[in-house]
C-alpha cells in the first residue's frame, strides 16, 4: 500500500511542477510562450484561475497523502521501545576511587 501512495505522491509532484512552470508569473513564464494556444481555447483569465485552483488542489493532495502514508509505515523488527529498556536497566554503580 505504501508503494501505491508513494507513486501517487510522485505523480502529483510532477504534475504540480508542470502547473507551476506553466503559470504566468510577473516575468511572463512559460505561459507567455504558449499564451496564443491557451487564449484560443479557454481565455487568459480562466487559464490563470484553473492553474491556481489546480496548484492548490495538488498541494493539498500531496500533503494529505504524506500524512496518510505515515499510517502504513511499519516498525523495523529489531527496534524496542526506549521506555521499556530504560526501566529494566540497572542503575549505574558509583565509581571505585580507592577511598572509603
C-alpha positions as CSV (number, residue, x, y, z in Angstrom):
1,X,0.0,0.0,0.0
2,X,2.9,2.4,0.8
3,X,4.2,1.9,-2.7
4,X,0.9,3.0,-4.3
5,X,0.8,6.1,-2.1
6,X,4.4,6.9,-2.9
7,X,3.7,6.6,-6.6
8,X,0.6,8.9,-6.2
9,X,2.7,11.5,-4.4
10,X,5.4,11.3,-7.1
11,X,2.9,11.7,-9.9
12,X,1.2,14.6,-8.1
13,X,4.6,16.3,-7.6
14,X,5.4,16.1,-11.3
15,X,2.0,17.5,-12.3
16,X,2.4,20.2,-9.7
17,X,5.8,21.2,-11.1
18,X,4.2,21.4,-14.6
19,X,1.4,23.6,-13.3
20,X,3.9,25.9,-11.6
21,X,6.0,26.2,-14.7
22,X,3.0,27.0,-16.9
23,X,1.6,29.7,-14.7
24,X,2.1,33.3,-15.6
25,X,4.3,35.0,-13.1
26,X,5.3,38.7,-13.2
27,X,8.0,37.9,-15.7
28,X,5.8,36.0,-18.2
29,X,6.8,32.4,-17.6
30,X,6.1,29.5,-20.0
31,X,2.5,30.6,-20.3
32,X,3.7,33.6,-22.3
33,X,5.2,31.2,-24.8
34,X,2.0,29.1,-25.1
35,X,-0.3,32.0,-24.5
36,X,-1.8,32.0,-28.0
37,X,-2.9,28.4,-27.7
38,X,-4.5,28.7,-24.3
39,X,-6.2,32.0,-25.0
40,X,-7.9,30.5,-28.1
41,X,-9.3,27.5,-26.1
42,X,-10.1,28.8,-22.6
43,X,-9.2,32.5,-22.4
44,X,-6.4,34.1,-20.4
45,X,-8.4,34.9,-17.3
46,X,-9.9,31.4,-17.0
47,X,-6.5,29.7,-17.6
48,X,-5.0,31.5,-14.6
49,X,-7.9,30.6,-12.4
50,X,-7.7,26.9,-13.4
51,X,-4.0,26.8,-12.9
52,X,-4.2,28.4,-9.5
53,X,-7.0,26.0,-8.3
54,X,-5.1,23.1,-9.7
55,X,-2.0,24.2,-7.8
56,X,-3.9,24.4,-4.5
57,X,-5.6,21.1,-5.1
58,X,-2.3,19.3,-5.9
59,X,-0.6,20.9,-2.9
60,X,-3.3,19.7,-0.5
61,X,-3.4,16.2,-2.2
62,X,0.4,15.9,-1.6
63,X,0.1,17.0,2.0
64,X,-2.9,14.6,2.6
65,X,-1.1,11.7,1.0
66,X,2.0,12.4,3.0
67,X,0.1,12.4,6.3
68,X,-1.8,9.2,5.3
69,X,1.4,7.4,4.3
70,X,2.6,7.6,7.9
71,X,-0.1,5.2,9.0
72,X,1.2,2.5,6.7
73,X,4.9,2.5,7.9
74,X,5.9,-0.5,10.0
75,X,8.5,-0.5,12.8
76,X,11.7,-2.4,12.0
77,X,11.9,-5.8,13.6
78,X,14.9,-5.1,15.9
79,X,13.7,-1.9,17.4
80,X,12.5,-2.0,21.0
81,X,10.5,0.6,22.9
82,X,13.0,3.0,24.6
83,X,10.9,3.4,27.8
84,X,10.9,-0.3,28.5
85,X,14.6,-0.7,28.1
86,X,15.3,2.3,30.4
87,X,13.1,1.0,33.2
88,X,14.6,-2.5,33.1
89,X,18.3,-1.5,33.1
90,X,20.1,-1.4,36.4
91,X,21.2,1.9,37.9
92,X,24.8,2.8,37.3
93,X,27.2,1.9,40.2
94,X,29.4,4.6,41.8
95,X,33.0,4.6,40.6
96,X,35.5,3.0,42.9
97,X,38.2,5.6,43.6
98,X,40.1,3.8,46.4
99,X,38.9,6.0,49.3
100,X,36.5,4.7,52.0
